[in-house]
Amino acid sequence: MNQNQKKESSKDLYSFLDDSTKQKLLPNDIEYFDIIDSTNTYLKENNLQKHPLVVVANAQTCGRGRMGRSFYSPEKTGLYMSLKYLCKTEFNPARFTISAAVAVCRALKKIASVDPQIKWVNDIYLEGKKICGILCEGIFVENFSNPFVIIGIGVNISTKNFPQELENKAGCLLQTENADVNSIKIKLCGSILDELFNVLSFIEKTGDFSAILTEYKSFLFVLCKNVSVVSCGETYQAFAKDILDDGSLLVEKLNGEDVMLNSGEISILV
Ligand code: BTN
């Protein structure tokens, strides 16, 4: 049974958007849910011809992460949002993930005055804990020659009491008990949308991804570190050398061999 529960639109979020974003996104292009299975799944499975289209939910029952993992999405304490966007450039999931990560970091700095860091490729950290994950997926829709990308972003705003397996890894943006979670959530959502459109329009206009990649690298905390890599069923130690233009991570194995990683997990060796 579909338990998705739609809400009235919120004027609040729209009023926080920059004028340039309002030119691309009309009030009806944002859908709100009290509860949804997953904002990404909703945009993937409902063949909505509209674009761009944004879905924001208060809670997700089947929030999804990379590599088939779930994303813990309890009600009211987190921001769960997805943007469906027509690709005007080649569909490269890593490039979209990098663009989204830069947009989220810019928005976190602006709205919460914090110093976020990125763990390649899609995790945003604050003070050593993951507070945000990004899941980009491509879909082809009839009548459109270009694919769509669905950019899903989940931010733990005030989430505590994580499931046991996340307890030591996950954190949240707000540490103070009496913060106005809803107001920060709406402002952050608006700012992420502004920055996403800024980054995507910049790449489309200039055809230049290198400036975004340079900004992404400035937030990364894995470069020039010894890391443990889990990729394609293999686990090994390596040195993280660089992020390449296609978003892959270049590592050097202990035997001197260079490997380009497109997916997989890394952790810093201490
Ligand atoms: C990850 O950490 O591996 C990625 C997590 C992405 C979570 C967001 S929440 C909004 C959107 N809907 C989903 O089901 N997933 C993304």
Boltz pocket constraint, residues with backbone or C-beta under 6 A from the ligand:
constraints:
  - pocket:
      binder: B
      contacts: [[A, 37], [A, 38], [A, 39], [A, 40], [A, 41], [A, 60], [A, 62], [A, 63], [A, 64], [A, 65], [A, 66], [A, 67], [A, 69], [A, 71], [A, 79], [A, 80], [A, 81], [A, 82], [A, 122], [A, 132], [A, 133], [A, 134], [A, 135], [A, 152], [A, 153], [A, 154], [A, 155]]
      max_distance: 6.0
